[in-house]
Amino acid sequence: MKYKKQIKKELTKKEYSQFVKKVIDYNRQNGKMPEYIITQDDNTKIYKNEYVDAIENVNKFILENDREPEKVVIYEKKNSTL
């Protein structure tokens, strides 16, 4: 049975950049990655396994295309636990 991915959040390049900055700042201050990040515009809670997956996808896209994507899609993952 194939599971269709649910889109949790779509980010522009600028929003994605700010999002990653929040993760990096938290990591610098606390010595670990945050369990989740809450978006400012609509208070969407994005769990660590979801944002790590998005970051990996963006890095892969950059390596394959020599440019940043116009938008970044964060997919909801089942069992998003702390």
Z-matrix of the N, CA and C atoms (Angstrom, degrees):
N
C 1 1.452
C 2 1.528 1 109.31
N 3 1.296 2 116.03 1 125.75
C 4 1.453 3 121.06 2 -178.23
C 5 1.529 4 109.82 3 -91.34
N 6 1.325 5 115.83 4 132.47
C 7 1.460 6 122.31 5 -179.66
C 8 1.521 7 109.39 6 -95.33
N 9 1.322 8 116.88 7 124.41
C 10 1.454 9 121.27 8 177.57
C 11 1.526 10 109.05 9 -81.20
N 12 1.306 11 115.76 10 128.58
C 13 1.460 12 120.28 11 -179.28
C 14 1.521 13 110.84 12 -70.20
N 15 1.303 14 115.78 13 133.71
C 16 1.460 15 122.10 14 175.58
C 17 1.522 16 108.49 15 -95.46
N 18 1.311 17 116.17 16 130.22
C 19 1.466 18 119.95 17 176.62
C 20 1.522 19 108.89 18 -77.14
N 21 1.312 20 114.80 19 126.27
C 22 1.462 21 120.46 20 178.67
C 23 1.519 22 110.70 21 -93.43
N 24 1.343 23 116.07 22 -40.99
C 25 1.461 24 120.34 23 -175.30
C 26 1.517 25 109.04 24 -158.59
N 27 1.320 26 116.61 25 140.64
C 28 1.464 27 122.49 26 171.67
C 29 1.518 28 107.66 27 -113.66
N 30 1.319 29 116.05 28 132.70
C 31 1.458 30 121.60 29 -177.99
C 32 1.524 31 110.51 30 -122.07
N 33 1.322 32 115.74 31 143.73
C 34 1.463 33 120.38 32 170.96
C 35 1.522 34 108.48 33 -76.53
N 36 1.317 35 116.88 34 172.84
C 37 1.465 36 120.19 35 176.86
C 38 1.525 37 111.07 36 -56.49
N 39 1.331 38 115.88 37 -44.37
C 40 1.462 39 120.76 38 -178.39
C 41 1.536 40 110.85 39 -65.45
N 42 1.326 41 116.91 40 -45.05
C 43 1.468 42 120.47 41 179.35
C 44 1.528 43 110.76 42 -63.46
N 45 1.333 44 116.44 43 -40.23
C 46 1.463 45 120.91 44 179.05
C 47 1.523 46 110.14 45 -63.69
N 48 1.314 47 116.77 46 -43.63
C 49 1.458 48 121.22 47 179.08
C 50 1.531 49 110.99 48 -59.60
N 51 1.320 50 116.97 49 -44.24
C 52 1.471 51 121.46 50 178.18
C 53 1.523 52 110.44 51 -65.53
N 54 1.309 53 116.59 52 -38.75
C 55 1.458 54 122.21 53 179.23
C 56 1.529 55 110.46 54 -61.65
N 57 1.328 56 117.07 55 -48.70
C 58 1.462 57 121.71 56 179.94
C 59 1.528 58 110.33 57 -64.26
N 60 1.336 59 116.90 58 -36.60
C 61 1.468 60 120.54 59 177.44
C 62 1.529 61 110.54 60 -60.82
N 63 1.335 62 117.54 61 -40.43
C 64 1.466 63 121.10 62 177.44
C 65 1.526 64 111.13 63 -60.84
N 66 1.328 65 116.12 64 -42.18
C 67 1.466 66 120.69 65 179.39
C 68 1.522 67 110.15 66 -64.21
N 69 1.323 68 117.15 67 -45.81
C 70 1.465 69 121.59 68 -178.86
C 71 1.523 70 111.05 69 -65.17
N 72 1.324 71 117.47 70 -44.15
C 73 1.467 72 120.99 71 178.61
C 74 1.528 73 111.45 72 -60.40
N 75 1.330 74 116.08 73 -43.67
C 76 1.466 75 120.47 74 178.46
C 77 1.527 76 109.90 75 -61.53
N 78 1.328 77 116.02 76 -44.10
C 79 1.464 78 121.22 77 -179.98
C 80 1.530 79 111.00 78 -60.89
N 81 1.318 80 117.30 79 -42.85
C 82 1.467 81 121.01 80 179.06
C 83 1.527 82 111.79 81 -63.43
N 84 1.311 83 116.66 82 -40.78
C 85 1.465 84 121.51 83 -177.40
C 86 1.527 85 112.77 84 -75.58
N 87 1.321 86 117.76 85 -34.28
C 88 1.454 87 121.33 86 -171.48
C 89 1.524 88 115.04 87 -114.10
N 90 1.317 89 116.94 88 -7.83
C 91 1.454 90 120.24 89 178.85
C 92 1.517 91 114.66 90 74.45
N 93 1.326 92 117.30 91 12.81
C 94 1.463 93 121.28 92 177.33
C 95 1.521 94 108.98 93 -155.94
N 96 1.307 95 114.67 94 162.87
C 97 1.462 96 120.00 95 179.27
C 98 1.525 97 108.34 96 -77.48
N 99 1.335 98 117.52 97 145.53
C 100 1.471 99 119.60 98 178.70
C 101 1.528 100 111.19 99 -68.44
N 102 1.325 101 116.12 100 149.04
C 103 1.464 102 121.15 101 178.61
C 104 1.527 103 110.76 102 -68.78
N 105 1.329 104 116.06 103 -27.19
C 106 1.460 105 121.08 104 175.59
C 107 1.522 106 109.21 105 -160.80
N 108 1.322 107 115.01 106 161.98
C 109 1.465 108 123.15 107 174.78
C 110 1.518 109 106.61 108 -125.81
N 111 1.321 110 116.67 109 138.69
C 112 1.458 111 121.19 110 176.98
C 113 1.523 112 107.75 111 -105.38
N 114 1.343 113 115.49 112 126.12
C 115 1.459 114 119.74 113 -179.67
C 116 1.525 115 109.98 114 -71.89
N 117 1.331 116 115.89 115 148.04
C 118 1.455 117 121.25 116 -175.91
C 119 1.523 118 112.72 117 -75.79
N 120 1.319 119 117.23 118 -35.57
C 121 1.463 120 119.62 119 -172.60
C 122 1.524 121 114.11 120 -72.19
N 123 1.334 122 117.29 121 -38.58
C 124 1.466 123 118.44 122 -177.32
C 125 1.529 124 114.02 123 -137.16
N 126 1.324 125 116.13 124 13.79
C 127 1.469 126 122.59 125 177.18
C 128 1.526 127 113.86 126 57.25
N 129 1.320 128 117.15 127 35.92
C 130 1.462 129 121.47 128 175.44
C 131 1.522 130 108.37 129 -75.48
N 132 1.320 131 116.15 130 130.44
C 133 1.466 132 121.26 131 178.25
C 134 1.525 133 107.86 132 -90.88
N 135 1.337 134 116.15 133 118.41
C 136 1.456 135 121.77 134 -179.83
C 137 1.523 136 107.64 135 -112.39
N 138 1.317 137 115.40 136 116.10
C 139 1.454 138 121.78 137 -175.38
C 140 1.523 139 112.00 138 -76.95
N 141 1.325 140 114.55 139 160.37
C 142 1.463 141 122.30 140 -176.46
C 143 1.527 142 112.27 141 -53.65
N 144 1.320 143 118.21 142 -46.82
C 145 1.470 144 119.27 143 -178.42
C 146 1.528 145 111.41 144 -64.58
N 147 1.325 146 117.57 145 -27.44
C 148 1.466 147 121.19 146 178.68
C 149 1.529 148 111.39 147 -77.01
N 150 1.343 149 117.28 148 -45.55
C 151 1.472 150 117.82 149 -178.38
C 152 1.520 151 112.19 150 -74.35
N 153 1.330 152 117.98 151 -30.32
C 154 1.466 153 119.86 152 176.10
C 155 1.527 154 109.47 153 -65.00
N 156 1.320 155 116.62 154 -42.07
C 157 1.466 156 121.06 155 177.26
C 158 1.530 157 110.85 156 -60.50
N 159 1.328 158 117.01 157 -43.08
C 160 1.469 159 120.98 158 179.03
C 161 1.524 160 111.38 159 -63.99
N 162 1.330 161 117.06 160 -43.08
C 163 1.470 162 121.03 161 179.15
C 164 1.526 163 110.15 162 -62.47
N 165 1.324 164 117.15 163 -42.65
C 166 1.464 165 120.58 164 178.06
C 167 1.524 166 111.14 165 -62.81
N 168 1.325 167 117.22 166 -41.05
C 169 1.469 168 120.77 167 178.81
C 170 1.525 169 111.64 168 -64.69
N 171 1.331 170 117.00 169 -40.58
C 172 1.469 171 120.17 170 178.52
C 173 1.522 172 110.17 171 -65.42
N 174 1.328 173 117.21 172 -44.38
C 175 1.466 174 119.84 173 179.13
C 176 1.530 175 111.23 174 -61.06
N 177 1.319 176 116.58 175 -40.84
C 178 1.467 177 120.91 176 177.71
C 179 1.535 178 110.03 177 -63.49
N 180 1.323 179 117.06 178 -43.21
C 181 1.461 180 121.72 179 179.08
C 182 1.531 181 110.42 180 -59.94
N 183 1.326 182 116.56 181 -45.47
C 184 1.468 183 120.97 182 -179.43
C 185 1.525 184 110.58 183 -61.74
N 186 1.334 185 116.95 184 -43.96
C 187 1.466 186 120.35 185 179.78
C 188 1.530 187 111.96 186 -63.70
N 189 1.312 188 116.80 187 -37.72
C 190 1.465 189 120.39 188 -177.21
C 191 1.521 190 113.26 189 -80.72
N 192 1.341 191 118.11 190 -28.25
C 193 1.457 192 121.33 191 -172.36
C 194 1.523 193 115.32 192 -118.31
N 195 1.313 194 117.03 193 -2.91
C 196 1.480 195 122.22 194 -179.64
C 197 1.526 196 113.10 195 55.90
N 198 1.317 197 116.43 196 30.82
C 199 1.464 198 121.26 197 175.82
C 200 1.517 199 108.76 198 -159.77
N 201 1.323 200 115.62 199 164.54
C 202 1.455 201 120.74 200 177.70
C 203 1.527 202 110.09 201 -84.87
N 204 1.319 203 117.52 202 149.70
C 205 1.468 204 119.11 203 176.47
C 206 1.529 205 110.53 204 -70.86
N 207 1.314 206 116.02 205 153.14
C 208 1.467 207 120.84 206 179.13
C 209 1.526 208 111.44 207 -70.64
N 210 1.328 209 116.06 208 -32.75
C 211 1.460 210 120.05 209 176.26
C 212 1.523 211 108.28 210 -142.08
N 213 1.321 212 114.51 211 156.13
C 214 1.459 213 121.16 212 179.79
C 215 1.521 214 107.42 213 -120.31
N 216 1.305 215 115.25 214 128.83
C 217 1.454 216 120.70 215 179.45
C 218 1.530 217 108.47 216 -104.76
N 219 1.322 218 115.19 217 128.42
C 220 1.458 219 120.82 218 175.56
C 221 1.519 220 106.32 219 -106.41
N 222 1.323 221 114.30 220 122.53
C 223 1.455 222 120.06 221 -177.58
C 224 1.523 223 111.12 222 -95.13
N 225 1.316 224 114.84 223 144.84
C 226 1.450 225 121.18 224 175.83
C 227 1.518 226 107.22 225 -74.39
N 228 1.321 227 115.62 226 132.47
C 229 1.458 228 119.85 227 178.27
C 230 1.506 229 108.76 228 -111.05
N 231 1.301 230 115.11 229 138.88
C 232 1.464 231 119.33 230 175.25
C 233 1.516 232 108.62 231 -64.40
N 234 1.304 233 115.57 232 150.42
C 235 1.460 234 122.60 233 179.28
C 236 1.521 235 111.63 234 61.11
N 237 1.327 236 117.39 235 41.22
C 238 1.459 237 120.95 236 174.94
C 239 1.521 238 107.17 237 -73.63
N 240 1.307 239 114.29 238 95.84
C 241 1.473 240 118.65 239 -176.95
C 242 1.505 241 110.54 240 -116.03
N 243 1.319 242 114.33 241 158.34
C 244 1.457 243 120.97 242 176.07
C 245 1.485 244 106.03 243 -77.66
